[in-house]
Amino acid sequence: MSEEIFDVVNDHDEVIGQAPRREVHARGLWHRAVHVLVYNARGQIFLQKRSLKKDTAAGLWDSSSSGHVDSGEDYDPCAVREVREEIGLHLEHHPERLFKINACRETGWEFCRRVRFNCIRRKLKPAAGLRPTMSPVGCRNVRKILPAPLS
C-alpha cells in the first residue's frame, strides 16, 4: 500500500504543495484534518479510543471519527469518508460545521475543522476489521476530554 499524500498548506490554509504523510509529520508541515462529533438523541457525544498502535496520542479518547484530508480533497467530503470508514455510517450530506482550529503545535500542525452529526436512530458500529472502543459521554463531561474551541 502506498503512503498517503497530503496537501501542505500555508498559514491561511491555502495549498502550497504536497508531501507524503511521513514527511509532513517528521518536518512539522502544516496540513489538514477533520474531526466529526456524533451525538445521540440524548445529546451524548460518542468518543472513540485511539489504538495503542497510533504514532501520536495512542490510547487516548478522541473525536467520534477523525482523519487527515487527502491531497485534492476538501474538508466536507473528508468528513463523510472518515465517518463511513471508521464507524460505518453512510451520510447523505456533510455534517454541520462547528468551528475550525488553526494549525499549531497542539494540533500536530493541522488545520482542524470540527463538525457535528446528530445520530438519532442509527446504531454505531466500527467499520469492518476495526474494533475501536466507543463510549457515549454527556455534553457536560465532554469539555473535560476535548479541548474548547479556539476560533
C-alpha positions as CSV (number, residue, x, y, z in Angstrom):
1,M,0.0,0.0,0.0
2,S,1.4,3.4,-1.0
3,E,1.9,6.1,1.6
4,E,-0.8,8.8,1.9
5,I,-0.1,12.1,0.2
6,F,-1.3,15.3,2.0
7,D,-1.7,18.9,0.8
8,V,0.8,21.1,2.6
9,V,-0.8,24.5,3.4
10,N,0.3,27.9,4.5
11,D,-0.9,29.9,7.5
12,H,-4.1,30.9,5.6
13,D,-4.9,27.2,4.9
14,E,-4.1,27.6,1.2
15,V,-2.5,24.7,-0.6
16,I,1.2,25.3,-1.4
17,G,2.3,21.8,-2.2
18,Q,2.0,18.1,-1.5
19,A,4.1,15.7,0.6
20,P,3.9,12.1,1.9
21,R,2.4,11.6,5.4
22,R,5.7,10.6,7.0
23,E,7.5,13.7,5.7
24,V,4.6,16.0,6.7
25,H,4.7,14.7,10.3
26,A,8.5,14.5,10.5
27,R,9.0,18.1,9.3
28,G,6.0,19.6,11.1
29,L,4.5,20.8,7.8
30,W,1.0,22.4,8.1
31,H,-1.8,20.2,6.7
32,R,-5.5,19.5,7.1
33,A,-7.7,17.1,9.2
34,V,-11.3,16.7,10.2
35,H,-12.9,15.7,13.5
36,V,-16.6,14.6,13.5
37,L,-18.6,14.7,16.7
38,V,-21.5,12.2,16.6
39,Y,-24.4,12.9,19.1
40,N,-27.3,10.6,20.0
41,A,-30.9,11.7,20.8
42,R,-30.0,12.3,24.5
43,G,-27.3,14.8,23.5
44,Q,-24.5,12.4,24.4
45,I,-21.3,12.5,22.2
46,F,-19.7,9.3,21.1
47,L,-16.0,9.3,21.6
48,Q,-13.5,6.8,20.1
49,K,-10.5,5.5,22.0
50,R,-7.4,5.6,19.8
51,S,-5.5,2.5,19.0
52,L,-2.4,1.8,21.1
53,K,-0.6,1.4,17.7
54,K,-1.1,5.1,16.7
55,D,2.0,7.2,16.3
56,T,0.5,10.1,18.3
57,A,-1.9,10.2,21.2
58,A,-2.1,6.4,21.4
59,G,-4.8,5.0,23.7
60,L,-6.4,8.4,24.3
61,W,-10.0,9.4,23.8
62,D,-10.7,11.2,20.5
63,S,-13.5,12.5,18.4
64,S,-16.2,10.1,17.2
65,S,-14.3,10.0,13.9
66,S,-11.3,11.9,12.6
67,G,-8.7,11.8,9.9
68,H,-6.4,13.6,7.5
69,V,-7.7,15.4,4.4
70,D,-6.2,13.7,1.4
71,S,-4.5,15.7,-1.3
72,G,-7.0,17.4,-3.5
73,E,-9.9,16.6,-1.1
74,D,-11.9,19.2,0.8
75,Y,-13.0,19.1,4.4
76,D,-16.6,18.2,3.9
77,P,-16.1,15.1,1.6
78,C,-13.3,14.0,4.0
79,A,-15.7,14.1,7.0
80,V,-18.2,11.9,5.1
81,R,-15.5,9.5,4.1
82,E,-14.0,9.2,7.6
83,V,-17.4,8.6,9.2
84,R,-18.0,5.7,6.7
85,E,-14.5,4.2,7.1
86,E,-14.3,4.5,10.9
87,I,-17.8,3.9,12.3
88,G,-19.8,2.5,9.3
89,L,-22.2,5.4,8.9
90,H,-23.1,6.3,5.3
91,L,-24.0,10.0,5.3
92,E,-26.1,11.5,2.5
93,H,-24.7,15.0,3.1
94,H,-21.8,16.5,5.0
95,P,-22.2,17.1,8.8
96,E,-22.9,20.6,10.3
97,R,-19.7,22.6,10.6
98,L,-19.0,23.8,14.1
99,F,-15.6,25.6,14.1
100,K,-12.1,25.5,12.7
101,I,-8.9,25.4,14.7
102,N,-5.8,26.9,13.2
103,A,-2.6,24.8,12.8
104,C,-0.4,24.9,15.9
105,R,1.8,22.5,18.0
106,E,-1.2,21.2,19.9
107,T,-3.0,20.1,16.7
108,G,0.1,18.5,15.2
109,W,0.4,21.4,12.8
110,E,-3.1,20.5,11.3
111,F,-5.8,22.9,10.4
112,C,-8.7,21.1,12.0
113,R,-12.4,21.5,11.1
114,R,-14.8,20.1,13.7
115,V,-18.2,19.1,12.5
116,R,-21.3,17.7,14.2
117,F,-23.7,14.9,13.1
118,N,-26.8,14.0,15.0
119,C,-27.2,10.2,15.0
120,I,-30.8,9.8,16.2
121,R,-31.9,6.3,15.2
122,R,-28.8,4.6,14.0
123,K,-26.7,2.1,15.7
124,L,-23.0,2.9,15.7
125,K,-20.6,0.1,14.8
126,P,-17.0,0.1,13.8
127,A,-16.2,-0.5,10.2
128,A,-15.2,-4.0,9.1
129,G,-12.0,-5.1,10.7
130,L,-11.8,-2.3,13.2
131,R,-12.5,-2.6,16.9
132,P,-12.5,0.9,18.3
133,T,-13.8,1.4,21.8
134,M,-16.7,3.9,21.7
135,S,-18.4,5.5,24.6
136,P,-21.3,7.9,25.0
137,V,-20.4,10.9,27.1
138,G,-22.8,13.6,28.4
139,C,-22.2,17.0,27.0
140,R,-21.3,18.5,30.4
141,N,-18.4,16.0,30.7
142,V,-17.1,16.3,27.2
143,R,-15.3,19.6,28.0
144,K,-13.1,17.6,30.3
145,I,-11.9,15.4,27.4
146,L,-12.0,17.6,24.3
147,P,-10.3,21.0,24.1
148,A,-12.5,24.1,23.9
149,P,-13.0,25.8,20.5
150,L,-10.1,28.1,19.7
151,S,-11.7,30.0,16.9
